[in-house]
Amino acid sequence: MIRVEVVLAWPERVESRLLELGDGATVAEAVAAAGIEGSGDCPAVAVHGVLAKPGQVLRDGDRVELLRPLVADPKDNRRRRAAPRKP
């Protein structure tokens, strides 16, 4: 048995589930077992902040983070901040 945490963070709240899964459990199995509403809308998953594939095998103590879609393109935001300002 392994213990993992599955987390989905929104600007106004955080949903977290602590799970006990069998040895050899994968990221996809943990996400499915957590049953967090909105997890299907997440385009990517990370384990301890590092992108993970659904078939990645988890270890005891792993934190699975469901990554929400970006609201804005970071490159566009940087370009806007770097653009010269008009007086």
N, CA and C atoms as an extended XYZ file, in Angstrom:
261
Properties=species:S:1:pos:R:3:atomname:S:1:resname:S:1:resid:I:1 pbc="F F F"
N         0.838       -1.193        0.000 N   MET     1
C         0.000        0.000        0.000 CA  MET     1
C         0.876        1.247        0.000 C   MET     1
N         0.415        2.240       -0.767 N   ILE     2
C         1.081        3.542       -0.757 CA  ILE     2
C         0.043        4.604       -0.421 C   ILE     2
N         0.526        5.712        0.145 N   ARG     3
C        -0.342        6.852        0.441 CA  ARG     3
C         0.078        7.991       -0.469 C   ARG     3
N        -0.900        8.573       -1.170 N   VAL     4
C        -0.632        9.706       -2.048 CA  VAL     4
C        -1.698       10.769       -1.811 C   VAL     4
N        -1.388       11.991       -2.241 N   GLU     5
C        -2.337       13.096       -2.157 CA  GLU     5
C        -2.594       13.585       -3.569 C   GLU     5
N        -3.863       13.805       -3.897 N   VAL     6
C        -4.245       14.380       -5.185 CA  VAL     6
C        -4.833       15.751       -4.898 C   VAL     6
N        -4.331       16.777       -5.617 N   VAL     7
C        -4.703       18.164       -5.323 CA  VAL     7
C        -5.121       18.889       -6.595 C   VAL     7
N        -6.176       19.690       -6.488 N   LEU     8
C        -6.595       20.601       -7.548 CA  LEU     8
C        -6.809       21.956       -6.897 C   LEU     8
N        -6.025       22.959       -7.317 N   ALA     9
C        -6.102       24.293       -6.713 CA  ALA     9
C        -6.808       25.258       -7.656 C   ALA     9
N        -7.770       25.971       -7.120 N   TRP    10
C        -8.472       27.049       -7.816 CA  TRP    10
C        -8.092       28.347       -7.130 C   TRP    10
N        -8.316       29.496       -7.757 N   PRO    11
C        -7.950       30.762       -7.101 CA  PRO    11
C        -8.610       30.947       -5.731 C   PRO    11
N        -9.832       30.452       -5.573 N   GLU    12
C       -10.564       30.686       -4.330 CA  GLU    12
C       -10.621       29.489       -3.395 C   GLU    12
N       -10.144       28.316       -3.843 N   ARG    13
C       -10.205       27.132       -2.980 CA  ARG    13
C        -9.223       26.055       -3.457 C   ARG    13
N        -9.024       25.085       -2.596 N   VAL    14
C        -8.173       23.938       -2.929 CA  VAL    14
C        -8.940       22.676       -2.561 C   VAL    14
N        -8.945       21.715       -3.473 N   GLU    15
C        -9.537       20.415       -3.173 CA  GLU    15
C        -8.417       19.396       -3.098 C   GLU    15
N        -8.429       18.603       -2.056 N   SER    16
C        -7.354       17.645       -1.825 CA  SER    16
C        -7.945       16.336       -1.319 C   SER    16
N        -7.379       15.240       -1.797 N   ARG    17
C        -7.803       13.912       -1.339 CA  ARG    17
C        -6.570       13.109       -0.960 C   ARG    17
N        -6.575       12.545        0.233 N   LEU    18
C        -5.527       11.614        0.649 CA  LEU    18
C        -6.029       10.207        0.337 C   LEU    18
N        -5.209        9.447       -0.370 N   LEU    19
C        -5.636        8.121       -0.816 CA  LEU    19
C        -4.643        7.049       -0.393 C   LEU    19
N        -5.154        5.865       -0.186 N   GLU    20
C        -4.314        4.671       -0.025 CA  GLU    20
C        -4.579        3.800       -1.230 C   GLU    20
N        -3.522        3.541       -1.987 N   LEU    21
C        -3.638        2.755       -3.211 CA  LEU    21
C        -2.694        1.565       -3.140 C   LEU    21
N        -2.924        0.597       -3.997 N   GLY    22
C        -2.057       -0.563       -4.053 CA  GLY    22
C        -0.706       -0.225       -4.659 C   GLY    22
N         0.300       -1.006       -4.316 N   ASP    23
C         1.625       -0.828       -4.915 CA  ASP    23
C         1.492       -0.907       -6.433 C   ASP    23
N         2.234       -0.055       -7.134 N   GLY    24
C         2.183       -0.046       -8.592 CA  GLY    24
C         1.082        0.825       -9.158 C   GLY    24
N         0.363        1.555       -8.299 N   ALA    25
C        -0.708        2.435       -8.772 CA  ALA    25
C        -0.124        3.551       -9.635 C   ALA    25
N        -0.884        3.963      -10.633 N   THR    26
C        -0.419        4.992      -11.562 CA  THR    26
C        -1.080        6.335      -11.281 C   THR    26
N        -0.559        7.354      -11.938 N   VAL    27
C        -1.122        8.703      -11.824 CA  VAL    27
C        -2.594        8.674      -12.229 C   VAL    27
N        -2.914        8.042      -13.360 N   ALA    28
C        -4.299        7.991      -13.836 CA  ALA    28
C        -5.217        7.311      -12.826 C   ALA    28
N        -4.743        6.258      -12.203 N   GLU    29
C        -5.560        5.558      -11.205 CA  GLU    29
C        -5.805        6.442       -9.990 C   GLU    29
N        -4.803        7.200       -9.575 N   ALA    30
C        -4.956        8.096       -8.429 CA  ALA    30
C        -5.953        9.204       -8.730 C   ALA    30
N        -5.861        9.775       -9.928 N   VAL    31
C        -6.788       10.846      -10.311 CA  VAL    31
C        -8.218       10.307      -10.345 C   VAL    31
N        -8.395        9.130      -10.915 N   ALA    32
C        -9.732        8.528      -10.972 CA  ALA    32
C       -10.263        8.216       -9.577 C   ALA    32
N        -9.409        7.684       -8.715 N   ALA    33
C        -9.834        7.325       -7.362 CA  ALA    33
C       -10.181        8.561       -6.535 C   ALA    33
N        -9.512        9.676       -6.802 N   ALA    34
C        -9.761       10.899       -6.038 CA  ALA    34
C       -11.148       11.449       -6.331 C   ALA    34
N       -11.593       11.331       -7.570 N   GLY    35
C       -12.938       11.788       -7.923 CA  GLY    35
C       -13.169       13.262       -7.680 C   GLY    35
N       -12.168       14.089       -7.909 N   ILE    36
C       -12.317       15.526       -7.693 CA  ILE    36
C       -13.061       16.133       -8.880 C   ILE    36
N       -14.130       16.873       -8.587 N   GLU    37
C       -14.914       17.514       -9.634 CA  GLU    37
C       -14.041       18.504      -10.401 C   GLU    37
N       -14.096       18.455      -11.721 N   GLY    38
C       -13.304       19.345      -12.560 CA  GLY    38
C       -11.978       18.754      -12.987 C   GLY    38
N       -11.631       17.577      -12.492 N   SER    39
C       -10.335       16.983      -12.843 CA  SER    39
C       -10.268       16.628      -14.323 C   SER    39
N       -11.412       16.366      -14.944 N   GLY    40
C       -11.437       16.047      -16.367 CA  GLY    40
C       -11.087       17.229      -17.253 C   GLY    40
N       -11.195       18.439      -16.708 N   ASP    41
C       -10.879       19.647      -17.473 CA  ASP    41
C        -9.405       20.022      -17.378 C   ASP    41
N        -8.646       19.287      -16.611 N   CYS    42
C        -7.222       19.602      -16.417 CA  CYS    42
C        -6.396       18.954      -17.531 C   CYS    42
N        -5.665       19.772      -18.296 N   PRO    43
C        -4.927       19.222      -19.438 CA  PRO    43
C        -3.629       18.509      -19.070 C   PRO    43
N        -3.153       18.697      -17.844 N   ALA    44
C        -1.873       18.090      -17.465 CA  ALA    44
C        -1.875       17.741      -15.982 C   ALA    44
N        -0.924       16.871      -15.620 N   VAL    45
C        -0.763       16.431      -14.238 CA  VAL    45
C         0.719       16.496      -13.892 C   VAL    45
N         1.016       16.829      -12.648 N   ALA    46
C         2.398       16.848      -12.182 CA  ALA    46
C         2.498       16.035      -10.893 C   ALA    46
N         3.679       15.506      -10.650 N   VAL    47
C         3.969       14.849       -9.371 CA  VAL    47
C         5.089       15.642       -8.739 C   VAL    47
N         4.804       16.241       -7.598 N   HIS    48
C         5.750       17.123       -6.915 CA  HIS    48
C         6.267       18.220       -7.847 C   HIS    48
N         5.366       18.793       -8.682 N   GLY    49
C         5.726       19.908       -9.541 CA  GLY    49
C         6.400       19.548      -10.850 C   GLY    49
N         6.594       18.272      -11.132 N   VAL    50
C         7.234       17.826      -12.369 CA  VAL    50
C         6.166       17.130      -13.222 C   VAL    50
N         6.032       17.568      -14.483 N   LEU    51
C         5.023       16.971      -15.360 CA  LEU    51
C         5.106       15.448      -15.359 C   LEU    51
N         3.944       14.825      -15.346 N   ALA    52
C         3.889       13.364      -15.275 CA  ALA    52
C         2.936       12.827      -16.331 C   ALA    52
N         3.175       11.632      -16.761 N   LYS    53
C         2.295       10.945      -17.711 CA  LYS    53
C         1.302       10.089      -16.920 C   LYS    53
N         0.120        9.840      -17.492 N   PRO    54
C        -0.894        9.060      -16.772 CA  PRO    54
C        -0.410        7.685      -16.314 C   PRO    54
N         0.483        7.066      -17.062 N   GLY    55
C         0.949        5.733      -16.712 CA  GLY    55
C         2.104        5.690      -15.736 C   GLY    55
N         2.547        6.861      -15.279 N   GLN    56
C         3.677        6.906      -14.338 CA  GLN    56
C         3.294        6.229      -13.029 C   GLN    56
N         4.148        5.359      -12.537 N   VAL    57
C         3.897        4.651      -11.277 CA  VAL    57
C         4.230        5.579      -10.112 C   VAL    57
N         3.342        5.595       -9.135 N   LEU    58
C         3.514        6.461       -7.969 CA  LEU    58
C         4.268        5.751       -6.854 C   LEU    58
N         4.872        6.574       -6.000 N   ARG    59
C         5.562        6.060       -4.814 CA  ARG    59
C         4.879        6.610       -3.568 C   ARG    59
N         5.118        5.961       -2.468 N   ASP    60
C         4.536        6.392       -1.203 CA  ASP    60
C         4.922        7.843       -0.916 C   ASP    60
N         3.917        8.659       -0.571 N   GLY    61
C         4.164       10.054       -0.226 CA  GLY    61
C         4.096       11.025       -1.394 C   GLY    61
N         3.837       10.535       -2.615 N   ASP    62
C         3.758       11.422       -3.778 CA  ASP    62
C         2.561       12.354       -3.663 C   ASP    62
N         2.739       13.542       -4.253 N   ARG    63
C         1.666       14.534       -4.337 CA  ARG    63
C         1.353       14.722       -5.814 C   ARG    63
N         0.146       14.347       -6.227 N   VAL    64
C        -0.295       14.466       -7.612 CA  VAL    64
C        -1.054       15.779       -7.739 C   VAL    64
N        -0.573       16.644       -8.628 N   GLU    65
C        -1.168       17.976       -8.796 CA  GLU    65
C        -1.858       18.059      -10.151 C   GLU    65
N        -3.152       18.341      -10.127 N   LEU    66
C        -3.917       18.512      -11.356 CA  LEU    66
C        -3.709       19.953      -11.822 C   LEU    66
N        -3.236       20.127      -13.039 N   LEU    67
C        -2.886       21.451      -13.545 CA  LEU    67
C        -4.022       21.983      -14.413 C   LEU    67
N        -4.550       23.134      -14.021 N   ARG    68
C        -5.654       23.762      -14.754 CA  ARG    68
C        -5.144       24.402      -16.043 C   ARG    68
N        -6.038       24.635      -17.009 N   PRO    69
C        -5.626       25.315      -18.239 CA  PRO    69
C        -5.183       26.744      -17.935 C   PRO    69
N        -4.258       27.247      -18.735 N   LEU    70
C        -3.801       28.622      -18.560 CA  LEU    70
C        -4.907       29.585      -18.967 C   LEU    70
N        -5.046       30.670      -18.215 N   VAL    71
C        -6.031       31.696      -18.530 CA  VAL    71
C        -5.492       32.603      -19.631 C   VAL    71
N        -4.187       32.865      -19.595 N   ALA    72
C        -3.538       33.725      -20.585 CA  ALA    72
C        -2.187       33.118      -20.954 C   ALA    72
N        -1.733       33.409      -22.151 N   ASP    73
C        -0.439       32.923      -22.611 CA  ASP    73
C         0.672       33.702      -21.899 C   ASP    73
N         1.566       33.021      -21.172 N   PRO    74
C         2.625       33.711      -20.437 CA  PRO    74
C         3.525       34.555      -21.340 C   PRO    74
N         3.758       34.103      -22.559 N   LYS    75
C         4.606       34.884      -23.474 CA  LYS    75
C         3.931       36.202      -23.840 C   LYS    75
N         2.625       36.176      -24.093 N   ASP    76
C         1.901       37.414      -24.393 CA  ASP    76
C         1.928       38.363      -23.205 C   ASP    76
N         1.772       37.830      -22.010 N   ASN    77
C         1.825       38.669      -20.805 CA  ASN    77
C         3.185       39.340      -20.672 C   ASN    77
N         4.259       38.597      -20.908 N   ARG    78
C         5.610       39.156      -20.835 CA  ARG    78
C         5.809       40.258      -21.871 C   ARG    78
N         5.326       40.013      -23.086 N   ARG    79
C         5.451       41.027      -24.145 CA  ARG    79
C         4.713       42.306      -23.761 C   ARG    79
N         3.535       42.180      -23.187 N   ARG    80
C         2.770       43.357      -22.767 CA  ARG    80
C         3.512       44.138      -21.687 C   ARG    80
N         4.095       43.419      -20.734 N   ARG    81
C         4.830       44.101      -19.653 CA  ARG    81
C         6.092       44.776      -20.167 C   ARG    81
N         6.719       44.187      -21.187 N   ALA    82
C         7.986       44.726      -21.704 CA  ALA    82
C         7.761       45.825      -22.728 C   ALA    82
N         6.570       45.952      -23.264 N   ALA    83
C         6.303       46.971      -24.294 CA  ALA    83
C         6.469       48.364      -23.695 C   ALA    83
N         7.021       49.273      -24.504 N   PRO    84
C         7.176       50.650      -24.011 CA  PRO    84
C         5.815       51.273      -23.715 C   PRO    84
N         5.786       52.006      -22.649 N   ARG    85
C         4.520       52.656      -22.241 CA  ARG    85
C         4.428       54.032      -22.866 C   ARG    85
N         3.231       54.353      -23.302 N   LYS    86
C         3.006       55.668      -23.894 CA  LYS    86
C         2.689       56.660      -22.790 C   LYS    86
N         3.321       57.854      -22.840 N   PRO    87
C         3.052       58.868      -21.785 CA  PRO    87
C         1.685       59.465      -21.870 C   PRO    87
